[in-house]
């Protein structure tokens, strides 16, 4: 087993990894930017190293500094968390070349899934249904338009290197197409330094259903059930839950089997997620695979009792995973992402100092956060300040718990999405489990308005 893990990340996920390592008796090294000097992950790790100035490209993304930090502190493994370098195959390669274990899949596996166009080919080759689309990246706008016309509008133009909802454009008709195509390309170049895009049929009124995968170096690959992440804004997840209100046991089995087949095809090792779309007719299609731990992993942890981060560390050390088959899924779990954003101002980030911070608690309530009273949310990074996860014996109970937890989650000094999340919990469509990925922007548009500042959620 590893002796010391360097965590190449910040915020709540850095704390989450520190906890898992500590429980396994492993020491930790925190790295931080000048803006994160006062962060809890720096305080709670055994060792810490400053990487550089606040912007991520000068600190959290500086590979040579991370490797140097690991060498100086004697770390024998690096956990990348999510975001930053988590899906950077080159980083995984450099770790290996420096004799440091990368806690995640192999560079080859990251590459196979990191490029969305390659991932689609890999999945299609093992019989997993993929969203109808161009066979690979496409450069010529007329050729792309030809596909769109044949497939039928709307279509979605996606950056092959995409992530975080960037470099994605929906085109509703031929007039719209050329403009959207160019926009997606230029967004892809500026966000990922790679302008490759491909075109897919846009599935209206679909749900985002993803399966948690775990694999080890002994040939075991399983799924740990799904998460329904259809409550989104601009292709970004806000609320996740499991089990999905839309799945029957038969559908879960079919989708889970397809997800495992895809992961097995590349001998997947570590924690990963196979993301799929379930269309309005109940047909499912592979969308992409994330080769890392995800923000919403606690949903699965509460539903199954499996500690995914600990398993991730164990399998990276070459141990056999403890679960050999899908564990039983107990009750119902909902997660709300609490962001330092102002829903009344188009969800614009609202960094600043937190004066009051009261975290909810109680049976079945979990809060993963790096924030505290007196903490200043820096403007440089993601605006998520906490994840609130509630476990009930059924969906109704989980919603009831979440409503109460949101009411007692008091954050003062900055504006957060807590009141908005409370409104979603009270929405009749949400209560019925009747929603799709565009629900908030289309039918739920009223939820995005008319928030009374300071009102109870
Ligand atoms: P990213 O990697 O940027 O997160 P994804 O490929 O995971 O992008 O897609 C994010 C979201 O975009 C999905 O959850 C879904 O809401 C929407 N989406 C992506 N592809 C399609 C599609 N073909 N049809 C309908 N919605 C899509």
Boltz pocket constraint, residues with backbone or C-beta under 6 A from the ligand:
constraints:
  - pocket:
      binder: B
      contacts: [[A, 131], [A, 156], [A, 162], [A, 163], [A, 164], [A, 165], [A, 166], [A, 168], [A, 200], [A, 201], [A, 202], [A, 203], [A, 204], [A, 206], [A, 208], [A, 229], [A, 232], [A, 235], [A, 236], [A, 275], [A, 277], [A, 287], [A, 288], [A, 437]]
      max_distance: 6.0
